Amino acid sequence: MEHNYPIKRIVDDKGYFVDADFEKQIDEQLVKKLYYHMLRIRTFDRKAINLQRQGRLGTYAPFEGQEAAQVGSALALNADDWVFPTYRDHGATITFGKSMATTFLYWNGRVEGCVAPADRNIFPPAVPIATQLPHAAGAAWAEKRRGTQNAAIAYFGDGATSEGDFHEGLNFASVFKVPVVFFNQNNGYAISVPIEKQMNSATIAQKSVAYGMPGFRIDGNDCFAVYFETKKAFDNARNGNGPTLIEAVTWRKGAHTTADDPSKYRPEKQGENYVDPLIRLELFMKNYGYWNDEWIQTTKEKTTREVEEAVEEMEKFPPPNVADVFDNVYAEMPAHLAEQKAAYLAHLGRQ
Ligand SMILES: Cc1ncc(C[n+]2csc(CCOP(=O)(O)OP(=O)(O)O)c2C)c(N)n1
């Protein structure tokens, strides 16, 4: 089955073109945009881990290694599209337009961290696995019924494909031919469970066959392959051809969250040939004359400053309102919650 789903790539591990058709479509502007966003979210990610270690941030789900998958796909979206992320896709949501400070607030358990910017349709991160797939199909269906050109993307991991919601989301989207892209980041593990223990299918992409939709396997560490293939799936969706399933094969370098230790369940490296997606882009830039020391230095300083400013903004926030836990569940609070809220506030001596 695997041979029916070869991994598409545009640039190899050493940063050389394997698909020459794309040489003309890749220009300096695109290369710099991809590099800037990948460096920006990596700087954010590493800072978040440090903050968690210092007790300045709650538990955090790192995405290092998945930058090409998240940036490449987020840059393929239009501003009015819908994004349905998981707890690991803040690289994608930040690239799409969510602020870093808001994202830090989310990881501090703040309700403010779930609020999307006014000009972007970004759902709060889905923590229950795969629940966001039917949501994305529903949002896309609504856009179709309204006759717009807007589409939706649902991000999810390999483990999510073992959940019922994955199958319901794909089936619904296919039957109603809705404009949605199901974007899987196959990072090899669902917490500590390797993909071979998760499923008997050789690939995730082949699951598209059961739902009568196109499915592709792409190199999730090749930002160009991710960008162009996701764009193609979106064009297809906007043209009325319905959903696509994309499997971006990648590697989660760190822990599932800052609460676990990956050395207990897997090797440190993916394999002999593994090259970090950011290093791969750097090699490409050097190979094809896009590398410029001065620009790189300025970009590093800019992204570091941006992250530091976001930390300051997060830390300036007043203490959270303890009632948030109760106030943001239902539009109208049911009696049992109202009772619990009153009891809690009384316990804290705030009534
Ligand atoms: C419905 C549900 N079941 C179980 C969990 C516990 N859980 C949290 S993350 C996770 C693994 C998810 O793996 P995957 O979908 O591959 O995403 P990744 O974390 O690798 O990005 C599980 C089982 C959950 N959050 N929701």
The ligand as an SDF file (V2000), in Angstrom:
LIG
                    3D

 26 27  0  0  0  0  0  0  0  0999 V2000
  -10.5440   11.8870   23.4310 C   0  0  0  0  0  0  0  0  0  0  0  0
   -9.1970   11.8710   24.0870 C   0  0  0  0  0  0  0  0  0  0  0  0
   -8.6290   10.6920   24.4460 N   0  0  0  0  0  0  0  0  0  0  0  0
   -7.4170   10.6770   25.0300 C   0  0  0  0  0  0  0  0  0  0  0  0
   -6.7550   11.8520   25.2900 C   0  0  0  0  0  0  0  0  0  0  0  0
   -5.3750   11.8310   25.9610 C   0  0  0  0  0  0  0  0  0  0  0  0
   -4.3540   12.2600   24.9730 N   0  0  0  0  0  0  0  0  0  0  0  0
   -3.8530   13.5050   24.9660 C   0  0  0  0  0  0  0  0  0  0  0  0
   -2.7510   13.7370   23.7380 S   0  0  0  0  0  0  0  0  0  0  0  0
   -2.9170   12.1430   23.2080 C   0  0  0  0  0  0  0  0  0  0  0  0
   -2.1220   11.6290   22.0230 C   0  0  0  0  0  0  0  0  0  0  0  0
   -2.4770   12.2850   20.7440 C   0  0  0  0  0  0  0  0  0  0  0  0
   -1.5720   11.9290   19.7520 O   0  0  0  0  0  0  0  0  0  0  0  0
   -1.6460   12.4950   18.2910 P   0  0  0  0  0  0  0  0  0  0  0  0
   -3.0620   12.5800   17.8320 O   0  0  0  0  0  0  0  0  0  0  0  0
   -0.7070   11.7030   17.4550 O   0  0  0  0  0  0  0  0  0  0  0  0
   -1.1230   14.0100   18.4230 O   0  0  0  0  0  0  0  0  0  0  0  0
    0.2720   14.5770   18.8930 P   0  0  0  0  0  0  0  0  0  0  0  0
    0.1580   14.7940   20.3880 O   0  0  0  0  0  0  0  0  0  0  0  0
    1.3250   13.6140   18.5040 O   0  0  0  0  0  0  0  0  0  0  0  0
    0.4480   15.8810   18.1980 O   0  0  0  0  0  0  0  0  0  0  0  0
   -3.8550   11.4490   23.9850 C   0  0  0  0  0  0  0  0  0  0  0  0
   -4.2250   10.0390   23.7870 C   0  0  0  0  0  0  0  0  0  0  0  0
   -7.3870   13.0640   24.9140 C   0  0  0  0  0  0  0  0  0  0  0  0
   -6.8000   14.2510   25.0910 N   0  0  0  0  0  0  0  0  0  0  0  0
   -8.6040   13.0470   24.3120 N   0  0  0  0  0  0  0  0  0  0  0  0
  1  2  1  0
  2  3  1  0
  2 26  2  0
  3  4  2  0
  4  5  1  0
  5  6  1  0
  5 24  2  0
  6  7  1  0
  7  8  2  0
  7 22  1  0
  8  9  1  0
  9 10  1  0
 10 11  1  0
 10 22  2  0
 11 12  1  0
 12 13  1  0
 13 14  1  0
 14 15  2  0
 14 16  1  0
 14 17  1  0
 17 18  1  0
 18 19  2  0
 18 20  1  0
 18 21  1  0
 22 23  1  0
 24 25  1  0
 24 26  1  0
M  CHG  1   7   1
M  END
$$$$
